[in-house]
């Protein structure tokens, strides 16, 4: 930093301010410092800065090892939000269903040095030991058990509201009830959508059919579609993600049932292909950029203001996108 200051003809304090992104530096001085840094090949020593400041300017993320559209989109949105907040980004993946997988991933991130941790798509690990990260931790949807005193935050898209909106929409078309193809029961996101589906049926006084559990894949939706085609009285189906909704439509079609003329189908996520299916899929859209920015804002506030209470902000709502895969039930 002394060499950069000498070459840029500024004080070492000015170099420090530029490196740390602080204000009160003129544009001309900032440009000279950046040019000198490039010429000398200077890079800030993040390890040394962490020792001096007690902070790493890094956020760790525990993500499921999956290429599913929802978790992958949220992960990319989190990376963009962290960069916009001035933090680097470190990811550790954990396999679905592995005992204590989240705790091991958290420990790995702590060993790398992070100021806060995000659980991007937590699942229920049963009776796992409580997490004790020692830094603020943010969960999207639900939060595993944490030790008392841990600064834990929970946010995320309103899965209950999304399931409620999808089911209400189908009931408003005149269907007497709605069948549900759910995601894996261990996923908190799947449970939230089931809760919203049940709530809408209860509000309408509609009977609750048996819930069919899938695994988020089109193949599990296809098997559910074949099964629903053999079930008398099925006129409306809400699938917990678009991939399963696509499988449901294929299974119904193979059984000779047209969508939406005979069976209406609604999905969840609004994947890019949803608008181009035949018929275009009605679905619940998630604004992953808004959800990620909202969550990172809460976490950064907690990291930078450890003694202040977490700000109270409403969760980003889920939004129903109505296309042509739903309609009224067929006439007798």
C-alpha positions as CSV (number, residue, x, y, z in Angstrom):
1,X,0.0,0.0,0.0
2,X,3.0,2.3,0.6
3,X,4.3,1.7,-2.9
4,X,0.8,2.3,-4.4
5,X,0.6,5.6,-2.4
6,X,4.0,6.7,-3.6
7,X,3.2,6.0,-7.2
8,X,-0.2,7.6,-7.1
9,X,1.2,10.6,-5.2
10,X,-1.4,10.3,-2.4
11,X,-1.3,9.3,1.3
12,X,-1.4,5.7,2.5
13,X,-4.7,6.6,4.2
14,X,-6.2,7.5,0.8
15,X,-5.1,4.2,-0.6
16,X,-6.7,2.4,2.4
17,X,-10.0,4.3,1.8
18,X,-10.1,3.3,-1.9
19,X,-9.3,-0.3,-1.2
20,X,-12.0,-0.5,1.4
21,X,-14.6,1.3,-0.7
22,X,-14.9,4.2,1.8
23,X,-16.2,7.7,0.8
24,X,-14.4,11.1,1.1
25,X,-12.0,10.3,-1.8
26,X,-12.1,12.5,-4.9
27,X,-12.6,10.8,-8.3
28,X,-9.2,12.0,-9.5
29,X,-7.4,10.5,-6.5
30,X,-9.4,7.3,-6.7
31,X,-8.5,6.9,-10.4
32,X,-4.8,7.5,-9.7
33,X,-4.8,4.9,-6.9
34,X,-6.6,2.3,-9.1
35,X,-4.1,2.9,-12.0
36,X,-1.2,2.6,-9.6
37,X,-2.6,-0.6,-8.1
38,X,-3.0,-2.2,-11.6
39,X,0.5,-1.1,-12.6
40,X,2.1,-2.7,-9.5
41,X,-0.2,-5.8,-9.5
42,X,-1.5,-4.9,-6.1
43,X,-4.3,-7.0,-4.6
44,X,-5.8,-6.4,-1.1
45,X,-4.7,-9.1,1.4
46,X,-8.1,-10.3,2.6
47,X,-6.6,-12.5,5.3
48,X,-4.6,-9.7,6.8
49,X,-7.6,-7.3,6.6
50,X,-9.7,-9.9,8.4
51,X,-7.1,-10.2,11.2
52,X,-7.0,-6.4,11.6
53,X,-10.8,-5.7,11.3
54,X,-12.2,-9.0,12.6
55,X,-14.3,-9.3,9.4
56,X,-13.8,-11.3,6.2
57,X,-16.3,-9.4,4.0
58,X,-17.5,-12.9,2.9
59,X,-20.9,-14.6,3.1
60,X,-21.1,-18.4,3.2
61,X,-24.0,-20.3,1.5
62,X,-25.1,-23.8,2.2
63,X,-26.9,-25.1,-0.9
64,X,-28.3,-28.4,-1.8
65,X,-26.4,-30.3,-4.5
66,X,-29.1,-29.9,-7.1
67,X,-29.7,-28.4,-10.5
68,X,-33.4,-27.9,-9.9
69,X,-34.6,-24.5,-11.3
70,X,-35.8,-23.0,-8.0
71,X,-32.7,-23.7,-5.8
72,X,-30.3,-22.9,-8.7
73,X,-32.0,-19.6,-9.5
74,X,-32.0,-18.6,-5.8
75,X,-28.3,-19.4,-5.6
76,X,-27.4,-17.2,-8.6
77,X,-29.6,-14.4,-7.2
78,X,-27.8,-14.6,-3.9
79,X,-24.5,-14.3,-5.5
80,X,-25.6,-11.1,-7.3
81,X,-27.1,-9.7,-4.1
82,X,-23.9,-10.4,-2.1
83,X,-21.7,-8.8,-4.8
84,X,-24.0,-5.7,-4.8
85,X,-23.6,-5.5,-1.0
86,X,-19.8,-5.6,-1.3
87,X,-19.3,-9.1,0.0
88,X,-17.6,-12.1,-1.6
89,X,-19.5,-15.4,-1.8
90,X,-18.5,-18.9,-0.8
91,X,-20.7,-22.0,-1.5
92,X,-20.7,-25.4,0.1
93,X,-23.2,-28.0,-1.2
94,X,-24.8,-30.7,0.8
95,X,-26.6,-33.8,-0.6
96,X,-30.3,-34.1,0.0
97,X,-31.0,-36.6,2.9
98,X,-27.4,-36.9,4.2
99,X,-27.5,-36.9,8.0
100,X,-25.9,-33.8,9.6
101,X,-25.2,-32.5,6.1
102,X,-26.1,-28.9,7.0
103,X,-24.0,-28.9,10.1
104,X,-20.9,-30.2,8.2
105,X,-21.4,-27.6,5.5
106,X,-21.7,-24.8,8.1
107,X,-18.5,-26.0,9.8
108,X,-16.7,-26.0,6.4
109,X,-17.7,-22.4,5.8
110,X,-16.6,-21.3,9.3
111,X,-13.2,-22.8,8.6
112,X,-12.9,-20.7,5.4
113,X,-13.8,-17.5,7.3
114,X,-17.2,-16.0,6.8
115,X,-19.2,-13.1,8.5
116,X,-22.6,-14.7,8.0
117,X,-24.2,-17.9,6.6
118,X,-27.2,-18.5,4.4
119,X,-29.1,-21.7,4.2
120,X,-30.5,-21.4,0.7
121,X,-32.9,-24.3,0.6
122,X,-32.9,-26.1,4.0
123,X,-34.6,-29.5,4.5
124,X,-35.8,-31.3,7.6
125,X,-32.9,-33.4,8.9
126,X,-34.9,-34.8,11.7
127,X,-33.2,-34.9,15.1
128,X,-30.0,-33.3,14.0
129,X,-27.9,-31.4,16.6
130,X,-28.7,-27.7,16.9
131,X,-26.5,-25.4,14.7
132,X,-24.0,-23.2,16.6
133,X,-22.3,-21.1,13.9
134,X,-21.3,-18.1,16.1
135,X,-22.2,-15.7,13.2
136,X,-25.6,-14.5,12.0
137,X,-27.4,-17.1,10.0
138,X,-30.3,-16.7,7.5
139,X,-32.7,-19.4,6.4
140,X,-34.9,-19.3,3.4
141,X,-38.3,-20.8,4.2
142,X,-37.6,-22.5,7.5
143,X,-34.7,-22.7,9.9
144,X,-33.2,-25.9,11.5
145,X,-32.7,-25.8,15.3
146,X,-30.0,-23.4,16.4
147,X,-28.4,-22.9,19.8
148,X,-29.9,-20.2,22.1
149,X,-28.4,-16.8,21.5
150,X,-27.6,-17.4,17.8
151,X,-28.6,-14.5,15.6
152,X,-31.0,-16.4,13.3
153,X,-33.2,-14.9,10.6
154,X,-35.9,-16.5,8.5
155,X,-37.2,-15.1,5.2
156,X,-38.1,-16.3,1.7
157,X,-40.9,-16.4,-0.8
158,X,-44.3,-17.0,0.7
159,X,-44.8,-20.7,-0.2
160,X,-48.0,-20.9,1.8
161,X,-49.4,-17.9,0.0
162,X,-48.3,-19.4,-3.4
163,X,-50.1,-22.7,-2.7
164,X,-53.1,-20.8,-1.5
165,X,-53.2,-18.6,-4.6
166,X,-52.9,-21.6,-7.0
167,X,-55.6,-23.6,-5.3
168,X,-58.0,-20.6,-4.9
169,X,-57.6,-19.9,-8.7
170,X,-58.7,-23.4,-9.6
171,X,-61.6,-23.4,-7.2
172,X,-62.7,-20.1,-8.6
173,X,-63.1,-21.7,-12.0
174,X,-65.8,-23.9,-10.6
175,X,-63.9,-27.1,-9.6
176,X,-65.3,-28.9,-6.6
177,X,-61.9,-29.7,-5.3
178,X,-58.2,-29.7,-6.4
179,X,-55.7,-32.6,-6.3
180,X,-52.1,-31.9,-5.3
181,X,-48.8,-33.4,-6.5
182,X,-46.4,-32.3,-3.8
183,X,-42.6,-32.2,-3.6
184,X,-40.6,-34.4,-1.2
185,X,-42.0,-34.2,2.3
186,X,-38.6,-33.4,3.8
187,X,-38.4,-30.1,1.9
188,X,-39.8,-27.2,3.9
189,X,-40.8,-25.5,0.6
190,X,-42.9,-28.5,-0.3
191,X,-44.6,-28.5,3.1
192,X,-45.4,-24.8,2.8
193,X,-47.1,-25.4,-0.6
194,X,-49.1,-28.3,0.9
195,X,-50.2,-26.0,3.7
196,X,-51.4,-23.4,1.3
197,X,-53.3,-26.0,-0.7
198,X,-55.0,-27.4,2.4
199,X,-55.9,-23.9,3.6
200,X,-57.6,-23.0,0.4
201,X,-59.6,-26.2,0.4
202,X,-60.7,-25.6,4.0
203,X,-61.7,-22.0,3.3
204,X,-63.9,-23.2,0.4
205,X,-65.4,-26.2,2.3
206,X,-64.0,-28.4,-0.4
207,X,-63.1,-32.1,0.2
208,X,-59.3,-32.8,0.6
209,X,-58.2,-35.6,-1.8
210,X,-55.1,-37.7,-1.1
211,X,-51.9,-35.8,-1.6
212,X,-49.5,-37.5,-4.1
213,X,-45.8,-37.0,-3.3
214,X,-43.3,-36.5,-6.1
215,X,-39.6,-35.8,-6.2
216,X,-39.7,-32.5,-8.2
217,X,-38.9,-34.3,-11.4
218,X,-41.0,-34.5,-14.6
219,X,-40.9,-38.3,-14.4
220,X,-42.6,-38.2,-10.9
221,X,-45.2,-35.8,-12.3
222,X,-45.8,-38.2,-15.2
223,X,-46.4,-41.1,-12.9
224,X,-48.8,-38.9,-10.9
225,X,-50.6,-37.9,-14.1
226,X,-51.2,-41.5,-15.0
227,X,-52.4,-42.2,-11.5
228,X,-54.8,-39.2,-11.5
229,X,-56.1,-40.2,-14.9
230,X,-57.3,-43.5,-13.3
231,X,-58.9,-41.6,-10.4
232,X,-62.6,-40.8,-11.0
233,X,-63.6,-37.1,-10.6
234,X,-60.3,-35.5,-11.2
235,X,-60.8,-32.1,-12.9
236,X,-58.1,-29.9,-11.4
237,X,-54.4,-30.5,-10.3
238,X,-52.0,-28.2,-8.5
239,X,-48.3,-29.4,-8.9
240,X,-45.7,-28.1,-6.5
241,X,-43.3,-27.2,-9.3
242,X,-43.5,-26.7,-13.1
243,X,-41.4,-29.8,-13.9
244,X,-43.9,-32.0,-12.2
245,X,-46.7,-30.1,-13.8
246,X,-45.2,-30.9,-17.2
247,X,-45.1,-34.5,-16.3
248,X,-48.7,-34.5,-15.1
249,X,-49.8,-33.0,-18.4
250,X,-48.0,-35.7,-20.4
251,X,-49.4,-38.5,-18.2
252,X,-53.0,-37.1,-18.6
253,X,-52.5,-36.8,-22.4
254,X,-51.3,-40.4,-22.7
255,X,-54.5,-41.4,-20.9
256,X,-56.6,-39.5,-23.3
257,X,-57.4,-36.5,-21.1
258,X,-57.0,-33.0,-22.6
259,X,-55.7,-30.0,-20.7
260,X,-57.5,-27.8,-19.9
261,X,-60.7,-29.1,-21.5
262,X,-61.0,-32.1,-19.2
263,X,-58.4,-31.4,-16.5
264,X,-56.9,-28.1,-15.4
265,X,-53.3,-28.0,-14.3
266,X,-51.4,-25.2,-12.4
267,X,-47.6,-25.4,-11.6
268,X,-45.1,-23.4,-9.5
269,X,-41.9,-21.5,-10.2
270,X,-42.6,-20.1,-13.7
271,X,-39.7,-21.7,-15.4
272,X,-38.7,-20.0,-18.7
273,X,-40.4,-22.8,-20.8
274,X,-43.7,-22.4,-18.9
275,X,-45.0,-19.7,-21.3
276,X,-44.2,-21.8,-24.4
277,X,-45.8,-25.2,-23.5
278,X,-48.9,-26.4,-25.2
279,X,-51.0,-25.2,-23.5
280,X,-49.0,-22.4,-21.8
281,X,-48.8,-23.2,-18.2
282,X,-50.6,-21.2,-15.4
283,X,-48.1,-21.1,-12.6
284,X,-46.9,-19.3,-9.4
285,X,-44.0,-17.0,-10.2
286,X,-41.1,-16.5,-7.7
287,X,-39.0,-13.3,-8.0
288,X,-35.7,-14.8,-7.0
289,X,-33.8,-11.5,-7.3
290,X,-36.2,-9.8,-5.0
291,X,-36.2,-12.7,-2.5
292,X,-32.4,-12.9,-2.4
293,X,-31.9,-9.1,-2.1
294,X,-34.4,-9.0,0.7
295,X,-32.8,-11.8,2.6
296,X,-29.2,-10.5,2.1
297,X,-30.3,-7.1,3.3
298,X,-31.5,-8.6,6.6
299,X,-28.3,-10.7,7.0
300,X,-25.9,-7.8,6.2
301,X,-27.8,-5.5,8.6
302,X,-27.4,-8.2,11.4
303,X,-23.7,-8.7,10.5
304,X,-22.9,-5.0,10.5
305,X,-25.1,-4.1,13.5
306,X,-24.8,-7.0,15.8
307,X,-26.4,-5.3,18.8
308,X,-29.4,-3.9,16.8
309,X,-32.7,-5.8,16.4
310,X,-33.3,-7.2,13.0
311,X,-35.4,-4.9,10.8
312,X,-39.0,-6.1,10.2
313,X,-39.9,-6.3,6.6
314,X,-42.7,-8.3,4.9
315,X,-41.8,-11.3,2.8
316,X,-42.0,-10.9,-1.0
317,X,-45.4,-12.2,-2.1
318,X,-45.8,-15.0,-4.6
319,X,-47.5,-14.0,-7.8
320,X,-49.9,-16.2,-9.9
321,X,-49.4,-16.0,-13.6
322,X,-52.6,-17.0,-15.4
323,X,-52.1,-18.7,-18.8
324,X,-54.2,-21.3,-20.6
325,X,-53.7,-24.6,-18.7
326,X,-56.6,-23.9,-16.5
327,X,-60.3,-23.4,-17.0
328,X,-63.8,-24.5,-15.8
329,X,-64.5,-28.2,-15.2
330,X,-66.0,-30.1,-18.2
331,X,-69.8,-30.3,-18.4
332,X,-71.4,-33.6,-17.6
